[in-house]
Amino acid sequence: MLPWKTPPLFSLRLSTALIRATALELAILAGHLVLYPTGIAPERRSPGVGGAAVGAHPPTVLLHGFVDNRSVFVLLRRSLARQGGRHVESLNHSLLTCDIRAAAELLGRHVEEICDRTGHAEVDIVGHSLGGLIARYYVQRLGGDRRVRTLVTLGTPHSGTSVAPLADAHPLVRQMRPGSPVVRELSEPAPHCRTRFVGFWSDLDRWMVPVETARIDHPDLLAQNVRVTGIGHLALPVHPAVAAAVREVLESGGTATGRSDSASVA
């Protein structure tokens, strides 16, 4: 066999996995289009406790991706809510949002309000795609590490993605490109950042080009990367195996074990 040729069996397995992942993506997209209208309005907030923190865990904030809304987290939220004593909220950022920095500032105000209302000093954040990048900017560049214990990202273009070049007309897409000012800012030193980062990345994520851009690789951040196999971008916030892994991360109490790649899930 010539060394530069792809082994037929490996190629067949890859093609089959990609077909299955694509079919799952289409099914998830169809279901999400049905649910999308239910997530347009902001969710109702629970009343403030006005005293000591309620629940054993910090509140969890869910932040969606580009041109999406909180309805994408219906299944993940249900999974996390089964974790006793955990307060979960899903936030929407406006479809008119055109700047990651501005969205990160707004996220910071939401986090302060949630901490005041629940009596907790910290929150955990789970961000899908663009939502993870907004949350990372808040944590790393706006002092959000004093409020965010753990940031979990799902298919977030930490190093920028080259997918869909024709979409560059939108300012947010340009900010998610490799080498953009925002991406360069996030590569700058962050020696005192206290937040624990966990980045889930999928080997079949067609929106992350290259797929490794969803990994968090920064020498100053306490980060762990989790490889997800066999599913695509849209499946990350809804797949049961990913939900279980996210729940395990949040149950760990924010104690990082070091900078490494963990075992695959899904």
C-alpha positions in Angstrom: 0.0 0.0 0.0 1.4 3.4 -0.9 1.9 5.6 2.2 0.0 8.6 1.0 -3.2 6.7 0.2 -6.0 6.6 2.7 -6.8 3.0 3.8 -10.1 2.0 2.3 -11.6 0.7 5.6 -10.7 3.9 7.5 -12.2 6.0 4.7 -15.4 4.0 4.7 -15.7 4.3 8.5 -15.1 8.1 8.3 -17.7 8.4 5.5 -20.3 6.4 7.4 -19.7 8.5 10.6 -20.0 11.7 8.6 -23.2 10.6 7.0 -24.7 9.7 10.4 -23.6 12.9 11.9 -25.0 14.9 9.0 -28.4 13.1 9.3 -28.4 13.8 13.0 -27.6 17.5 12.4 -30.5 17.8 10.0 -32.9 16.1 12.4 -31.8 18.4 15.2 -32.1 21.5 13.0 -35.7 20.5 12.1 -36.6 20.1 15.7 -34.9 23.3 16.7 -36.8 25.3 14.1 -40.0 24.1 15.7 -38.8 25.1 19.2 -37.1 28.4 18.1 -40.2 30.6 18.6 -40.5 29.4 22.3 -37.0 30.9 23.0 -37.4 34.4 21.5 -38.7 36.1 24.6 -36.4 36.2 27.7 -37.2 33.6 30.3 -39.0 34.6 33.5 -36.6 35.2 36.4 -37.1 33.7 39.8 -37.5 36.2 42.6 -34.4 37.2 44.7 -33.6 35.4 47.9 -32.6 38.5 49.7 -30.2 36.6 52.0 -27.9 33.6 52.1 -27.2 31.7 48.9 -29.7 29.0 48.0 -28.6 25.6 46.7 -25.3 23.7 47.0 -24.1 24.7 43.6 -23.4 28.1 41.9 -26.0 29.1 39.4 -25.4 27.9 35.8 -25.8 30.4 33.0 -26.4 29.1 29.5 -25.4 31.3 26.5 -26.4 30.4 23.0 -24.6 30.9 19.7 -24.9 33.0 16.5 -28.5 33.7 15.3 -29.9 31.4 17.9 -31.7 31.7 21.2 -32.2 30.0 24.6 -34.4 27.3 23.1 -31.3 25.4 22.0 -30.7 24.5 25.6 -34.0 22.8 26.4 -32.5 19.4 26.8 -29.3 20.5 28.5 -31.2 22.6 30.9 -33.4 19.7 31.9 -30.4 17.5 32.4 -28.7 20.1 34.6 -31.8 20.8 36.6 -31.9 17.2 37.7 -28.8 18.0 39.6 -30.3 18.9 42.9 -29.9 22.4 44.2 -28.7 23.9 40.9 -30.3 27.1 39.7 -30.1 27.3 35.8 -30.9 30.3 33.6 -30.7 30.7 29.9 -29.8 34.2 28.5 -30.5 35.6 25.0 -28.2 38.0 23.3 -30.0 40.2 20.7 -30.0 39.2 17.0 -28.9 42.9 16.5 -25.7 42.3 18.5 -22.7 43.2 16.3 -19.8 43.2 18.7 -18.5 40.4 21.0 -17.1 43.0 23.4 -20.4 44.7 23.9 -22.2 41.4 24.3 -19.6 40.4 26.9 -20.2 43.6 28.9 -23.9 42.9 28.8 -23.2 39.4 30.0 -21.3 40.8 32.9 -24.3 42.9 34.0 -26.5 39.8 33.8 -24.1 37.8 35.9 -24.0 40.5 38.6 -27.8 40.6 38.7 -27.9 36.8 39.0 -25.4 36.8 41.8 -27.3 39.5 43.7 -30.6 37.7 43.2 -29.5 34.2 44.1 -27.1 35.2 46.9 -24.1 33.4 45.2 -20.8 35.0 44.7 -20.0 32.9 41.6 -21.7 31.3 38.6 -20.8 28.6 36.1 -21.3 29.4 32.4 -22.0 27.0 29.5 -21.6 28.7 26.1 -22.4 27.1 22.7 -20.4 28.4 19.7 -20.4 32.2 19.7 -21.8 32.1 23.3 -18.6 30.5 24.5 -16.5 33.2 22.9 -18.6 36.0 24.4 -18.3 34.4 27.8 -14.5 33.9 27.4 -14.1 37.6 26.5 -16.0 38.5 29.7 -13.9 36.2 31.9 -10.5 36.9 30.4 -10.7 40.6 29.3 -13.4 42.2 31.5 -12.5 40.7 34.9 -15.3 38.1 34.9 -13.0 35.5 36.4 -13.9 36.9 39.8 -17.5 35.8 39.2 -17.2 32.8 36.9 -16.0 29.6 38.6 -16.1 27.3 35.5 -16.6 28.2 31.9 -17.7 25.3 29.6 -17.6 25.9 25.9 -19.3 23.7 23.3 -17.9 24.1 19.7 -16.5 27.6 20.3 -14.1 29.0 17.7 -11.4 30.0 20.2 -8.7 30.4 17.5 -11.2 31.6 14.9 -13.0 29.6 12.2 -12.7 29.9 8.4 -16.1 28.4 7.6 -18.6 30.2 5.2 -16.4 33.0 3.9 -19.4 34.6 2.3 -20.9 35.3 5.7 -18.2 37.9 6.4 -20.7 40.7 5.8 -21.8 40.2 9.4 -19.5 41.9 12.0 -19.8 39.0 14.5 -18.7 36.5 11.8 -15.7 38.7 11.0 -14.8 38.8 14.8 -14.9 35.0 14.8 -12.3 34.7 12.0 -8.7 33.6 12.6 -6.5 36.7 13.4 -9.4 39.0 14.1 -8.8 41.7 16.8 -11.0 39.8 19.2 -9.2 36.5 18.7 -5.8 38.3 19.0 -7.0 39.8 22.3 -7.8 36.4 23.7 -4.4 35.2 22.8 -2.7 37.9 25.0 -1.3 37.0 28.4 -3.8 36.4 31.2 -1.6 35.4 34.1 -4.0 35.9 36.9 -7.2 34.4 35.4 -8.9 32.3 38.1 -11.7 30.7 36.0 -11.5 27.0 35.1 -12.1 26.4 31.4 -13.3 23.2 29.7 -13.6 23.1 26.0 -15.7 20.5 24.2 -14.7 20.0 20.6 -16.0 17.6 18.0 -14.1 15.8 15.3 -17.1 16.1 12.9 -17.9 19.8 13.6 -18.3 21.3 10.1 -18.7 24.8 11.5 -15.3 24.8 13.1 -12.5 25.0 10.5 -10.2 23.5 11.5 -12.0 21.4 14.1 -9.2 22.0 16.6 -10.1 25.7 16.8 -12.7 24.7 19.4 -9.9 23.6 21.7 -8.7 26.1 24.4 -4.9 26.5 24.0 -3.5 29.3 26.1 -0.5 29.0 28.4 -2.0 31.1 31.2 -5.5 29.5 31.4 -6.3 26.5 33.5 -8.0 24.6 30.7 -9.0 21.1 29.8 -10.2 20.0 26.4 -12.7 17.2 25.8 -12.9 15.5 22.4 -16.4 14.5 21.3 -16.6 11.9 18.5 -19.3 11.2 15.9 -21.5 14.2 16.2 -21.6 17.7 14.7 -21.9 21.3 15.8 -25.7 21.4 16.4 -25.7 18.2 18.4 -23.2 19.5 21.0 -25.8 21.2 23.3 -28.4 18.5 22.9 -26.5 15.1 22.9 -27.1 13.1 26.1 -23.5 12.0 26.4 -22.3 15.6 26.2 -24.9 16.7 28.7 -23.7 14.0 31.1 -20.1 15.1 30.7 -21.0 18.8 31.2 -22.9 17.9 34.4 -19.9 15.9 35.6 -17.7 18.9 35.0 -19.9 21.2 37.0 -20.3 18.7 39.8 -16.6 18.6 40.2 -16.7 21.9 42.1 -14.4 23.8 39.8 -11.2 22.0 40.9 -9.1 21.7 37.8 -6.8 18.8 37.3 -4.4 20.4 34.9 -4.0 21.3 31.2 -4.8 18.1 29.3 -7.2 16.4 26.9 -9.6 14.1 28.5 -11.2 11.0 27.1 -13.6 11.3 24.2 -17.4 11.3 24.8 -20.3 10.5 22.5 
